[in-house]
């Protein structure tokens, strides 16, 4: 029924001072509004939102005063995902708490050059001591909250951290539930019995542009979804003004009428007068009209919705935290822009409201009793009572009782010593002629790292149901797959050596077919140093095509949260995954990775490259404390891996090192080759062709990261530009190619733009070869010929680069075209 889940008879006694809390909430409403209005008066178009916080102030304040527990000495506190558009209200509360100054609030959305500016929304990267979770990219907060709650249980069940009694709260809007990520993981929460998880959905019935379900009822729809997914559902729809009417409704006529009305109509009730409400709600039946015959139009107009009634909200929260065995969702009905009156209460423009005129400010001031004089009104000043006032003392006392302030991010870097990883030594010796893929090499070294007595316990393997694809099934028995209830069945392969083992203390998070869920687990693990004071070491391995392309927004959120860990894009490259075709063949994840400021991305060719990068990454993130993510692409093509050349460790990390060189025949030219990933082997073959068939010499470089090289280059270029009176620094590329003016041919299994990034700093000029265009199904040989990155194409391009430098004859180039079977009239592969 479209009524409150908790009847009046079961409402607990409210533990707070209602009048004092009302005054505090009124001050918060004013200050949240004032900071946005002030900012937009001074800087037109700077933006901000008033109406979201106006609608959920009561929902938040009941939590702040009675439920949200802060970070104590022996307790990590609750994890609260605040609705992103409500950030002005959170800032307003921190102002009254003394955590933010008036200067902070006056510089809302002005961070450049402002030491005390405030970010637009919750951004831990920008306010690292304040915000914990970035939540304004809608839909990400709910799924991250679900996997955070599950990760808390994971820590508990593995004996790493005591998390009992710790709640995860997620505040979201009803319009936000349109996002697939919002509702996509609900059954995980019920399946895992996550009674430490509470969703509070602010059902103001409005999206950004208008009603959520103008012709329907979003609250009833959401109840069906959540109840069907196994959640405990609590509806908070009607304030105490409605209680007498429901008591009179012995025949259920009022209940029936309220269920008939659609959201578009409920929105209109807000902007119309009480006479309209009387006619539309009660005027359809004489018995309903009789119920409100002694109600004035003003009283009908002011009857509160449940989300604005602290006692109703408190009852819901108390029931939620006492619920056992399932997650809880609270569907709280509110009004968007509550208190804004004509300026935007319940109107379609509410979300975009940034300014109020003098009359609107006067109405707002009067409605909430703000002690601001008429002559001050136009300047929309902030108001904070004296520190000894009852309001401030009440706020501080309540937060102290609950363990401290929220939101608050613990920036204490819990650094750990990474031991000497002797288990990686063997991978630096080569494979002695045995052919393996870089994916296989990684899996073998990963299995060894998991056995490390000092750090193995803290590694979190995360896989979206592709473990067998990547050859990781041996880890099932070694580490076990995390299952909160243990293994309740005898697996079909229990008689085999590598059987499917689930365990309550299992280490592997095998998430099923959900990269978004797996990434949410990665975020929970990679930020545990902040949320739990424990360094967990997540390794998320997945089909490279389904990382940055599919869950790029979550990876961006991870960056914002200063997350740490390793992303492993397996089966990477446009041509190494033969047969799979367009949807699976990745030729651009390295490009996408380059757009994330604190992702260090690499395309290693050999096992020793990977071993160096993993050890360096561990030391960088967990010893040094760098708040970055390492992205390594792994390939599934088998070939023999050489031993690591002497002294290349630094080059592997910086992004390039000299692999070998072949001297030219007498009077013959030389060329430079840049190879990456599995295509490095084609560059090796091209080197042989150039020498044996043309006498051309080569210097072959292994480029592990064009992105790292570009970051170095633009940093050096900027430094030189800003310091013209000083001797110029040189880039890594320039240092490596010092005194080498020969042209460069760069080839990778990625789009040409990946190597084009460094073209400006290559002295002899650079020609890029890559895999622009769609992938398709075929053999590796056919694919590489098609994309013009096979050994013959590389060799021919090297000859062409020499011709362009007047070191090779045109007649010889024409012969090479014929010899290599090149169709000069063929179409560009990226257009096919």
Steps between C-alpha positions, in 0.01 A plus 500: 500500500598862441536566872778506758650159572534577871163581661467769767455234766848362431687829480776520764531806718713768337824540699597852394390855573254558216488876531875541523553268205243696301690825564830338401347360183360842412847654533642228278235560238575873503878463483481234226278731296703812580832356386359406159312827451802704614732313260272554202444867575872562502587265214211443263473144378723341763213267587407299803181340624252609765199277454649155564621582849176684566318172440723270703608721792285306746622165368859611555454678831332203669800296387757756614341543842414141581654239268815579296802390702831672449854367483607409851828364627392139488212535257511603136153652513211479260556558131253755366448563130339843490275602213739706287271793420439552872864601565410862600308360795793287612727805476246704697506245781880488506489881530285481814726225634799731464671279243455748214526877520287774351780551250463140387128540434548835327739328259261221407592367154809722486801279554763639266738714700269479798649311790159502664280428201242220500451242226168492318413149614653226718852463360762331722775590254428870551409490869697201630438561872125547455323291238527120494289405200435676166128461444377755249549284190160350551459126534854436623430566867246216540710228339815616681309497830378144444848367429646706785259335741592159360873585521455589867368148557786359293751666733318361801467145368868489400603613848665821374279767661210497745216680320194379692261779583633719223230625262514618142244770423427608143285809434369522146222653303202322349595630154843345550343156496466535122875432482567128437775492765257614771283189491735260324653337808205488740487121515865481607409699811210271592686183402785601730252601774661844527304635795785749540371685192229769496379686192307822560324607181393861503172467309423860413339363182715722279789445268719787385245618242162392634305215661664157532190303413253768396252236386589245764619456855874467558466404867273204427723400211813509716330306777421224252860493375664497843251265662535264206878512541469395864548833676325621811288793376386786724277771355488841665232679302278705730584730791311505828244748355357206310477260795149610612370461147634146464349416838161611366551303178335183626377402153831568326357766270777752566764234451337400171483861381865566583599192301305624197686830474808516278825680574429786262188577701683475832749753370222740404351486850814679623459805278121524522296617799320292759172535310659308212613224736151482652343465156747256343579276797182505705238631260447168325300353789260659754651294781848633419372856491341451839839393641644846431193717542656675800838541327578843361659533157818622668513191720446272202776678311750462786444133582848352502637209305674229699856590405457837672379350829791420735300253709398298195857505368646404838261204523611382156872534578466323834312215336763481228800471733317241709404292197685172465571279203434736210589846371250780550371767266308799634273668246443847642253731331613862493459824307777624274590856592314471833471849648589690183138595438440680174874488428490131424313279745385197304542668163663359190769768522589408861823321413634796305409761762813697599369845598220647710368855479433717807138391541596134473779546754259676736254211471776244560626694803153526649413134441808377687536781752850614404622799706611711202390864474341660193805709425718188501266291293624591154856398582377151606742480794586172667382462856673312779394525864755551774704192590331497842152511350267205561503418127877470464543318830229254396664427163843444654365289785309272262803449274729433795257241629496332158879490474595806299426703192369370167598527220865469585771322311794355684807602304735312729725315260541151640816410318631146498836357415489291187738210558765390254288311251733211423211312345521740206866427426431198281294712260804714428693201371284438192302190413789293366335449161158416643219699342261677734273804478540802723164408654637157595818658635301741714277225640803296603668788677169603656456152649844534655422845640188361665722258691725778628485486879517876546264641238316202353218520753417856399480439126144509367462310168193631315369322189171548310439132422792459258747313721517197273539725194807650660635167628438588865299195605792371707434789739156357586657230712797707613301796633133410484218712361339724761149385590345643816311176568780266405446224242156345539540242224741240368649650179479293182878506472572414864696191395740703288814679613377849415144482629270798549547581867287755680571591862391751763860614535570472126732763357384527137209728415357322197224746423316339213431683177514850637797721430318782680465285811859383478619860464293595805678228696832632370406846628399365842828308530716774351371764743505280811815676616276803555165346593637221721860588575613177331702480179335250269665428165235450229581337166205520262554292185249521217453502123680824411217607266261501797698725730545867417246473221225337705554626856701812432278713724569270795873510427475880497325483839781275624749766393298766682505282813879462487459127452807275472549166327569317176268481201601218266350516151538141380458377142599852398588628155302514178668196342622271778151372577453314174153392404305710752415795281378855522342509848795340680816622331649793688709747306429809709502432876848649524361817340208510741734438793702805399203724580505407870743729686617252762506178298845373406446280197741252341502256209774252598643252250674256732465328834792693643332830405194396699702387802684833517179700460310306767779534754545868417124557522478334840785711634363819344147460635557333835851600610520846349126569530429608142123518450500351151376199305721282280350370176682216322380348176557125465486292182409142421756428226763242591865568422840448661601770748866602517688566822496860616784706350730652755413845634158545342294521820482879499409506132215253553352731762560822308349351185784414258831315484740380233445130441771432242671638193606354165777671308436580133702356218767723359360822353149403601275720719345432840152549637343494848213269586264551797311183592241442773312209650463187291565696178855535625556153357397626155754782539764236576410318180508829307847564638614169354340576160666840481842357577489177300327635188611864489804530726322772696604542863252551781484606861199331657335659802238348726245771579311391808302823537440777250275663757782527754732636230245766402442608861875541540529691173225752567634556853849569365362722225303705751799530732714629214231740383458654844873527561651640180802636685609154610660217309235283337423161646462209260224244477544127555450445126770752415739346753445150364545615140793730577724540193268268308334692216379196309127484434273304730226252410271432797263202502251372754174309514325828574382796298772716346423784736662311787847541347415828328491649851880520504565596137588860586801388701650249254801668331499299177125497449250225582261289296234318701345165413197377689155348496260784431151379416278212607639159584372186329527124519797328338844362575768721654699484177207616290402772745850642515531502126161671474593772751848533345693425819657166410877460456489569126297820548740618770803425283347674199410808710858510629626501142251771410617715794856466366379598153335811646834582660672452163681190621318250277423512128150529353571208268582283800178606676298395195670162503424461870130573438492218248709267713282539810179461298372843595186618319563871452138561405341330798265689732601619844428218747347745747231587245391142442 
